[in-house]
């Protein structure tokens, strides 16, 4: 996880200047804003476009992971079926 110091903003500053930071995201001056609470990263503000891309990326990877799991289960079932035939 990488971030620039200008992307780190305390939550209290976000509350007081929400529209300012929202415009930074909308105008593409910043890709993301990391919100700090008690000096720890707590949340991120990103644009709708970046969120959509991220959601699609996760969905595609989830499909790949599920396909891999299905193949593994099919292989286990086939091996089990074959071992039952041998006995």
Backbone atoms as SQL, in Angstrom:
CREATE TABLE atoms (id INTEGER PRIMARY KEY, chain TEXT, resi INTEGER, resn TEXT, atom TEXT, x REAL, y REAL, z REAL);
INSERT INTO atoms VALUES
  (1, 'A', 1, 'UNK', 'N', 0.850, -1.163, 0.000),
  (2, 'A', 1, 'UNK', 'CA', 0.000, 0.000, 0.000),
  (3, 'A', 1, 'UNK', 'C', 0.898, 1.229, 0.000),
  (4, 'A', 2, 'UNK', 'N', 0.744, 2.038, -1.023),
  (5, 'A', 2, 'UNK', 'CA', 1.558, 3.245, -1.112),
  (6, 'A', 2, 'UNK', 'C', 0.662, 4.480, -1.090),
  (7, 'A', 3, 'UNK', 'N', 1.216, 5.535, -0.563),
  (8, 'A', 3, 'UNK', 'CA', 0.475, 6.793, -0.516),
  (9, 'A', 3, 'UNK', 'C', 1.467, 7.942, -0.440),
  (10, 'A', 4, 'UNK', 'N', 1.016, 9.089, -0.911),
  (11, 'A', 4, 'UNK', 'CA', 1.793, 10.323, -0.803),
  (12, 'A', 4, 'UNK', 'C', 1.331, 11.070, 0.435),
  (13, 'A', 5, 'UNK', 'N', 2.206, 11.876, 0.983),
  (14, 'A', 5, 'UNK', 'CA', 1.843, 12.600, 2.203),
  (15, 'A', 5, 'UNK', 'C', 0.670, 13.552, 1.977),
  (16, 'A', 6, 'UNK', 'N', 0.521, 14.079, 0.744),
  (17, 'A', 6, 'UNK', 'CA', -0.612, 14.985, 0.488),
  (18, 'A', 6, 'UNK', 'C', -1.936, 14.230, 0.416),
  (19, 'A', 7, 'UNK', 'N', -1.891, 12.883, 0.399),
  (20, 'A', 7, 'UNK', 'CA', -3.113, 12.079, 0.395),
  (21, 'A', 7, 'UNK', 'C', -3.572, 11.707, 1.808),
  (22, 'A', 8, 'UNK', 'N', -2.751, 11.965, 2.802),
  (23, 'A', 8, 'UNK', 'CA', -3.074, 11.633, 4.190),
  (24, 'A', 8, 'UNK', 'C', -3.771, 12.815, 4.851),
  (25, 'A', 9, 'UNK', 'N', -5.009, 12.599, 5.292),
  (26, 'A', 9, 'UNK', 'CA', -5.788, 13.695, 5.867),
  (27, 'A', 9, 'UNK', 'C', -6.476, 13.204, 7.142),
  (28, 'A', 10, 'UNK', 'N', -6.323, 13.930, 8.239),
  (29, 'A', 10, 'UNK', 'CA', -7.031, 13.554, 9.466),
  (30, 'A', 10, 'UNK', 'C', -8.552, 13.643, 9.276),
  (31, 'A', 11, 'UNK', 'N', -9.274, 12.766, 9.935),
  (32, 'A', 11, 'UNK', 'CA', -10.737, 12.736, 9.788),
  (33, 'A', 11, 'UNK', 'C', -11.372, 14.074, 10.170),
  (34, 'A', 12, 'UNK', 'N', -10.837, 14.745, 11.187),
  (35, 'A', 12, 'UNK', 'CA', -11.408, 16.034, 11.598),
  (36, 'A', 12, 'UNK', 'C', -11.296, 17.070, 10.471),
  (37, 'A', 13, 'UNK', 'N', -10.207, 17.010, 9.714),
  (38, 'A', 13, 'UNK', 'CA', -10.020, 17.939, 8.594),
  (39, 'A', 13, 'UNK', 'C', -10.961, 17.586, 7.439),
  (40, 'A', 14, 'UNK', 'N', -11.210, 16.304, 7.240),
  (41, 'A', 14, 'UNK', 'CA', -12.164, 15.867, 6.211),
  (42, 'A', 14, 'UNK', 'C', -13.554, 16.403, 6.543),
  (43, 'A', 15, 'UNK', 'N', -13.949, 16.294, 7.808),
  (44, 'A', 15, 'UNK', 'CA', -15.276, 16.752, 8.227),
  (45, 'A', 15, 'UNK', 'C', -15.435, 18.253, 7.975),
  (46, 'A', 16, 'UNK', 'N', -14.417, 19.015, 8.332),
  (47, 'A', 16, 'UNK', 'CA', -14.501, 20.481, 8.182),
  (48, 'A', 16, 'UNK', 'C', -14.420, 20.927, 6.724),
  (49, 'A', 17, 'UNK', 'N', -13.732, 20.137, 5.879),
  (50, 'A', 17, 'UNK', 'CA', -13.463, 20.551, 4.492),
  (51, 'A', 17, 'UNK', 'C', -13.887, 19.490, 3.478),
  (52, 'A', 18, 'UNK', 'N', -14.999, 18.825, 3.753),
  (53, 'A', 18, 'UNK', 'CA', -15.412, 17.691, 2.920),
  (54, 'A', 18, 'UNK', 'C', -15.489, 18.051, 1.438),
  (55, 'A', 19, 'UNK', 'N', -16.168, 19.149, 1.106),
  (56, 'A', 19, 'UNK', 'CA', -16.353, 19.516, -0.308),
  (57, 'A', 19, 'UNK', 'C', -15.031, 19.812, -0.984),
  (58, 'A', 20, 'UNK', 'N', -14.099, 20.385, -0.269),
  (59, 'A', 20, 'UNK', 'CA', -12.773, 20.658, -0.820),
  (60, 'A', 20, 'UNK', 'C', -12.102, 19.344, -1.238),
  (61, 'A', 21, 'UNK', 'N', -12.116, 18.355, -0.345),
  (62, 'A', 21, 'UNK', 'CA', -11.465, 17.080, -0.648),
  (63, 'A', 21, 'UNK', 'C', -12.235, 16.286, -1.700),
  (64, 'A', 22, 'UNK', 'N', -13.547, 16.393, -1.667),
  (65, 'A', 22, 'UNK', 'CA', -14.340, 15.729, -2.691),
  (66, 'A', 22, 'UNK', 'C', -14.024, 16.313, -4.069),
  (67, 'A', 23, 'UNK', 'N', -13.845, 17.608, -4.145),
  (68, 'A', 23, 'UNK', 'CA', -13.498, 18.240, -5.427),
  (69, 'A', 23, 'UNK', 'C', -12.102, 17.820, -5.888),
  (70, 'A', 24, 'UNK', 'N', -11.187, 17.579, -4.956),
  (71, 'A', 24, 'UNK', 'CA', -9.842, 17.081, -5.322),
  (72, 'A', 24, 'UNK', 'C', -9.945, 15.731, -6.024),
  (73, 'A', 25, 'UNK', 'N', -10.852, 14.885, -5.533),
  (74, 'A', 25, 'UNK', 'CA', -11.065, 13.580, -6.154),
  (75, 'A', 25, 'UNK', 'C', -11.801, 13.747, -7.485),
  (76, 'A', 26, 'UNK', 'N', -12.853, 14.542, -7.487),
  (77, 'A', 26, 'UNK', 'CA', -13.658, 14.745, -8.702),
  (78, 'A', 26, 'UNK', 'C', -12.849, 15.368, -9.831),
  (79, 'A', 27, 'UNK', 'N', -11.972, 16.302, -9.486),
  (80, 'A', 27, 'UNK', 'CA', -11.146, 16.981, -10.495),
  (81, 'A', 27, 'UNK', 'C', -9.875, 16.214, -10.834),
  (82, 'A', 28, 'UNK', 'N', -9.730, 15.041, -10.244),
  (83, 'A', 28, 'UNK', 'CA', -8.575, 14.158, -10.486),
  (84, 'A', 28, 'UNK', 'C', -7.247, 14.781, -10.066),
  (85, 'A', 29, 'UNK', 'N', -7.317, 15.688, -9.092),
  (86, 'A', 29, 'UNK', 'CA', -6.085, 16.231, -8.527),
  (87, 'A', 29, 'UNK', 'C', -5.432, 15.169, -7.631),
  (88, 'A', 30, 'UNK', 'N', -6.283, 14.336, -7.036),
  (89, 'A', 30, 'UNK', 'CA', -5.814, 13.208, -6.223),
  (90, 'A', 30, 'UNK', 'C', -6.566, 11.955, -6.658),
  (91, 'A', 31, 'UNK', 'N', -5.871, 10.818, -6.670),
  (92, 'A', 31, 'UNK', 'CA', -6.522, 9.542, -6.997),
  (93, 'A', 31, 'UNK', 'C', -7.269, 8.987, -5.797),
  (94, 'A', 32, 'UNK', 'N', -6.721, 9.271, -4.628),
  (95, 'A', 32, 'UNK', 'CA', -7.302, 8.736, -3.393),
  (96, 'A', 32, 'UNK', 'C', -6.927, 9.636, -2.232),
  (97, 'A', 33, 'UNK', 'N', -7.733, 9.580, -1.192),
  (98, 'A', 33, 'UNK', 'CA', -7.432, 10.298, 0.044),
  (99, 'A', 33, 'UNK', 'C', -7.525, 9.290, 1.178),
  (100, 'A', 34, 'UNK', 'N', -6.431, 9.143, 1.890),
  (101, 'A', 34, 'UNK', 'CA', -6.385, 8.242, 3.047),
  (102, 'A', 34, 'UNK', 'C', -6.831, 9.031, 4.265),
  (103, 'A', 35, 'UNK', 'N', -7.859, 8.546, 4.933),
  (104, 'A', 35, 'UNK', 'CA', -8.374, 9.233, 6.109),
  (105, 'A', 35, 'UNK', 'C', -7.731, 8.636, 7.357),
  (106, 'A', 36, 'UNK', 'N', -7.151, 9.515, 8.158),
  (107, 'A', 36, 'UNK', 'CA', -6.493, 9.101, 9.397),
  (108, 'A', 36, 'UNK', 'C', -7.420, 9.345, 10.573),
  (109, 'A', 37, 'UNK', 'N', -7.499, 8.371, 11.451),
  (110, 'A', 37, 'UNK', 'CA', -8.220, 8.555, 12.709),
  (111, 'A', 37, 'UNK', 'C', -7.282, 8.086, 13.811),
  (112, 'A', 38, 'UNK', 'N', -7.018, 8.957, 14.765),
  (113, 'A', 38, 'UNK', 'CA', -6.048, 8.690, 15.840),
  (114, 'A', 38, 'UNK', 'C', -4.688, 8.294, 15.265),
  (115, 'A', 39, 'UNK', 'N', -4.288, 9.020, 14.216),
  (116, 'A', 39, 'UNK', 'CA', -2.997, 8.836, 13.541),
  (117, 'A', 39, 'UNK', 'C', -2.810, 7.457, 12.903),
  (118, 'A', 40, 'UNK', 'N', -3.917, 6.784, 12.607),
  (119, 'A', 40, 'UNK', 'CA', -3.854, 5.486, 11.930),
  (120, 'A', 40, 'UNK', 'C', -4.746, 5.534, 10.697),
  (121, 'A', 41, 'UNK', 'N', -4.320, 4.850, 9.624),
  (122, 'A', 41, 'UNK', 'CA', -5.145, 4.778, 8.429),
  (123, 'A', 41, 'UNK', 'C', -6.458, 4.097, 8.778),
  (124, 'A', 42, 'UNK', 'N', -7.566, 4.736, 8.403),
  (125, 'A', 42, 'UNK', 'CA', -8.871, 4.205, 8.774),
  (126, 'A', 42, 'UNK', 'C', -9.767, 3.958, 7.570),
  (127, 'A', 43, 'UNK', 'N', -9.671, 4.809, 6.548),
  (128, 'A', 43, 'UNK', 'CA', -10.547, 4.680, 5.384),
  (129, 'A', 43, 'UNK', 'C', -9.897, 5.371, 4.187),
  (130, 'A', 44, 'UNK', 'N', -10.517, 5.153, 3.020),
  (131, 'A', 44, 'UNK', 'CA', -10.009, 5.760, 1.789),
  (132, 'A', 44, 'UNK', 'C', -11.182, 6.323, 1.002),
  (133, 'A', 45, 'UNK', 'N', -10.979, 7.498, 0.437),
  (134, 'A', 45, 'UNK', 'CA', -11.953, 8.064, -0.490),
  (135, 'A', 45, 'UNK', 'C', -11.355, 7.923, -1.881),
  (136, 'A', 46, 'UNK', 'N', -12.134, 7.314, -2.794),
  (137, 'A', 46, 'UNK', 'CA', -11.701, 7.193, -4.187),
  (138, 'A', 46, 'UNK', 'C', -12.859, 7.596, -5.087),
  (139, 'A', 47, 'UNK', 'N', -12.567, 7.829, -6.358),
  (140, 'A', 47, 'UNK', 'CA', -13.616, 8.210, -7.307),
  (141, 'A', 47, 'UNK', 'C', -14.486, 7.003, -7.645),
  (142, 'A', 48, 'UNK', 'N', -15.668, 7.279, -8.175),
  (143, 'A', 48, 'UNK', 'CA', -16.576, 6.220, -8.603),
  (144, 'A', 48, 'UNK', 'C', -15.916, 5.363, -9.679),
  (145, 'A', 49, 'UNK', 'N', -15.192, 6.003, -10.590),
  (146, 'A', 49, 'UNK', 'CA', -14.517, 5.277, -11.679),
  (147, 'A', 49, 'UNK', 'C', -13.490, 4.287, -11.108),
  (148, 'A', 50, 'UNK', 'N', -12.688, 4.741, -10.157),
  (149, 'A', 50, 'UNK', 'CA', -11.701, 3.855, -9.543),
  (150, 'A', 50, 'UNK', 'C', -12.370, 2.737, -8.743),
  (151, 'A', 51, 'UNK', 'N', -13.467, 3.068, -8.087),
  (152, 'A', 51, 'UNK', 'CA', -14.207, 2.054, -7.331),
  (153, 'A', 51, 'UNK', 'C', -14.755, 0.982, -8.274),
  (154, 'A', 52, 'UNK', 'N', -15.346, 1.419, -9.389),
  (155, 'A', 52, 'UNK', 'CA', -15.889, 0.467, -10.366),
  (156, 'A', 52, 'UNK', 'C', -14.799, -0.450, -10.896),
  (157, 'A', 53, 'UNK', 'N', -13.638, 0.129, -11.215),
  (158, 'A', 53, 'UNK', 'CA', -12.517, -0.680, -11.699),
  (159, 'A', 53, 'UNK', 'C', -12.106, -1.697, -10.640),
  (160, 'A', 54, 'UNK', 'N', -11.985, -1.256, -9.404),
  (161, 'A', 54, 'UNK', 'CA', -11.569, -2.123, -8.303),
  (162, 'A', 54, 'UNK', 'C', -12.583, -3.254, -8.087),
  (163, 'A', 55, 'UNK', 'N', -13.848, -2.914, -8.129),
  (164, 'A', 55, 'UNK', 'CA', -14.913, -3.904, -7.955),
  (165, 'A', 55, 'UNK', 'C', -14.842, -4.969, -9.053),
  (166, 'A', 56, 'UNK', 'N', -14.649, -4.526, -10.300),
  (167, 'A', 56, 'UNK', 'CA', -14.543, -5.464, -11.415),
  (168, 'A', 56, 'UNK', 'C', -13.303, -6.351, -11.271),
  (169, 'A', 57, 'UNK', 'N', -12.210, -5.749, -10.849),
  (170, 'A', 57, 'UNK', 'CA', -10.966, -6.499, -10.628),
  (171, 'A', 57, 'UNK', 'C', -11.176, -7.595, -9.584),
  (172, 'A', 58, 'UNK', 'N', -11.807, -7.243, -8.471),
  (173, 'A', 58, 'UNK', 'CA', -12.067, -8.228, -7.417),
  (174, 'A', 58, 'UNK', 'C', -13.006, -9.323, -7.901),
  (175, 'A', 59, 'UNK', 'N', -14.026, -8.928, -8.636),
  (176, 'A', 59, 'UNK', 'CA', -14.992, -9.899, -9.152),
  (177, 'A', 59, 'UNK', 'C', -14.307, -10.892, -10.095),
  (178, 'A', 60, 'UNK', 'N', -13.458, -10.393, -10.988),
  (179, 'A', 60, 'UNK', 'CA', -12.737, -11.266, -11.918),
  (180, 'A', 60, 'UNK', 'C', -11.815, -12.221, -11.186),
  (181, 'A', 61, 'UNK', 'N', -11.130, -11.727, -10.172),
  (182, 'A', 61, 'UNK', 'CA', -10.235, -12.594, -9.412),
  (183, 'A', 61, 'UNK', 'C', -11.010, -13.611, -8.591),
  (184, 'A', 62, 'UNK', 'N', -12.169, -13.211, -8.079),
  (185, 'A', 62, 'UNK', 'CA', -13.004, -14.141, -7.320),
  (186, 'A', 62, 'UNK', 'C', -13.474, -15.275, -8.229),
  (187, 'A', 63, 'UNK', 'N', -13.832, -14.940, -9.462),
  (188, 'A', 63, 'UNK', 'CA', -14.246, -15.964, -10.428),
  (189, 'A', 63, 'UNK', 'C', -13.102, -16.929, -10.681),
  (190, 'A', 64, 'UNK', 'N', -11.891, -16.407, -10.861),
  (191, 'A', 64, 'UNK', 'CA', -10.723, -17.259, -11.097),
  (192, 'A', 64, 'UNK', 'C', -10.463, -18.175, -9.899),
  (193, 'A', 65, 'UNK', 'N', -10.580, -17.623, -8.704),
  (194, 'A', 65, 'UNK', 'CA', -10.355, -18.418, -7.486),
  (195, 'A', 65, 'UNK', 'C', -11.415, -19.506, -7.381),
  (196, 'A', 66, 'UNK', 'N', -12.679, -19.155, -7.643),
  (197, 'A', 66, 'UNK', 'CA', -13.760, -20.136, -7.587),
  (198, 'A', 66, 'UNK', 'C', -13.578, -21.223, -8.636),
  (199, 'A', 67, 'UNK', 'N', -13.132, -20.845, -9.834),
  (200, 'A', 67, 'UNK', 'CA', -12.882, -21.837, -10.874),
  (201, 'A', 67, 'UNK', 'C', -11.778, -22.801, -10.450),
  (202, 'A', 68, 'UNK', 'N', -10.752, -22.268, -9.825),
  (203, 'A', 68, 'UNK', 'CA', -9.649, -23.108, -9.349),
  (204, 'A', 68, 'UNK', 'C', -10.154, -24.086, -8.274),
  (205, 'A', 69, 'UNK', 'N', -10.975, -23.587, -7.351),
  (206, 'A', 69, 'UNK', 'CA', -11.528, -24.444, -6.297),
  (207, 'A', 69, 'UNK', 'C', -12.406, -25.547, -6.893),
  (208, 'A', 70, 'UNK', 'N', -13.211, -25.192, -7.886),
  (209, 'A', 70, 'UNK', 'CA', -14.079, -26.183, -8.530),
  (210, 'A', 70, 'UNK', 'C', -13.241, -27.261, -9.201),
  (211, 'A', 71, 'UNK', 'N', -12.190, -26.849, -9.904),
  (212, 'A', 71, 'UNK', 'CA', -11.312, -27.828, -10.564),
  (213, 'A', 71, 'UNK', 'C', -10.656, -28.753, -9.542),
  (214, 'A', 72, 'UNK', 'N', -10.229, -28.185, -8.420),
  (215, 'A', 72, 'UNK', 'CA', -9.611, -28.999, -7.375),
  (216, 'A', 72, 'UNK', 'C', -10.606, -30.005, -6.810),
  (217, 'A', 73, 'UNK', 'N', -11.849, -29.563, -6.581),
  (218, 'A', 73, 'UNK', 'CA', -12.887, -30.458, -6.059),
  (219, 'A', 73, 'UNK', 'C', -13.224, -31.555, -7.064),
  (220, 'A', 74, 'UNK', 'N', -13.266, -31.184, -8.342),
  (221, 'A', 74, 'UNK', 'CA', -13.547, -32.182, -9.371),
  (222, 'A', 74, 'UNK', 'C', -12.431, -33.218, -9.430),
  (223, 'A', 75, 'UNK', 'N', -11.210, -32.752, -9.286),
  (224, 'A', 75, 'UNK', 'CA', -10.063, -33.659, -9.306),
  (225, 'A', 75, 'UNK', 'C', -10.121, -34.604, -8.110),
  (226, 'A', 76, 'UNK', 'N', -10.443, -34.071, -6.926),
  (227, 'A', 76, 'UNK', 'CA', -10.580, -34.906, -5.727),
  (228, 'A', 76, 'UNK', 'C', -11.674, -35.940, -5.914),
  (229, 'A', 77, 'UNK', 'N', -12.813, -35.498, -6.467),
  (230, 'A', 77, 'UNK', 'CA', -13.928, -36.412, -6.700),
  (231, 'A', 77, 'UNK', 'C', -13.543, -37.500, -7.691),
  (232, 'A', 78, 'UNK', 'N', -12.853, -37.120, -8.748),
  (233, 'A', 78, 'UNK', 'CA', -12.418, -38.095, -9.749),
  (234, 'A', 78, 'UNK', 'C', -11.448, -39.092, -9.129),
  (235, 'A', 79, 'UNK', 'N', -10.509, -38.593, -8.328),
  (236, 'A', 79, 'UNK', 'CA', -9.557, -39.490, -7.666),
  (237, 'A', 79, 'UNK', 'C', -10.261, -40.432, -6.704),
  (238, 'A', 80, 'UNK', 'N', -11.242, -39.921, -5.989),
  (239, 'A', 80, 'UNK', 'CA', -12.019, -40.738, -5.069),
  (240, 'A', 80, 'UNK', 'C', -12.797, -41.803, -5.839),
  (241, 'A', 81, 'UNK', 'N', -13.427, -41.409, -6.937),
  (242, 'A', 81, 'UNK', 'CA', -14.191, -42.321, -7.765),
  (243, 'A', 81, 'UNK', 'C', -13.285, -43.414, -8.338),
  (244, 'A', 82, 'UNK', 'N', -12.087, -43.017, -8.798),
  (245, 'A', 82, 'UNK', 'CA', -11.141, -43.986, -9.359),
  (246, 'A', 82, 'UNK', 'C', -10.647, -44.964, -8.288),
  (247, 'A', 83, 'UNK', 'N', -10.380, -44.431, -7.108),
  (248, 'A', 83, 'UNK', 'CA', -9.893, -45.314, -6.025),
  (249, 'A', 83, 'UNK', 'C', -10.983, -46.304, -5.605),
  (250, 'A', 84, 'UNK', 'N', -12.258, -45.895, -5.685),
  (251, 'A', 84, 'UNK', 'CA', -13.364, -46.802, -5.372),
  (252, 'A', 84, 'UNK', 'C', -13.441, -47.932, -6.401),
  (253, 'A', 85, 'UNK', 'N', -13.105, -47.621, -7.653),
  (254, 'A', 85, 'UNK', 'CA', -13.128, -48.644, -8.702),
  (255, 'A', 85, 'UNK', 'C', -12.017, -49.672, -8.508),
  (256, 'A', 86, 'UNK', 'N', -10.867, -49.221, -8.045),
  (257, 'A', 86, 'UNK', 'CA', -9.704, -50.075, -7.887),
  (258, 'A', 86, 'UNK', 'C', -9.922, -51.052, -6.746),
  (259, 'A', 87, 'UNK', 'N', -10.588, -50.684, -5.706),
  (260, 'A', 87, 'UNK', 'CA', -10.798, -51.526, -4.527),
  (261, 'A', 87, 'UNK', 'C', -11.745, -52.596, -4.818);
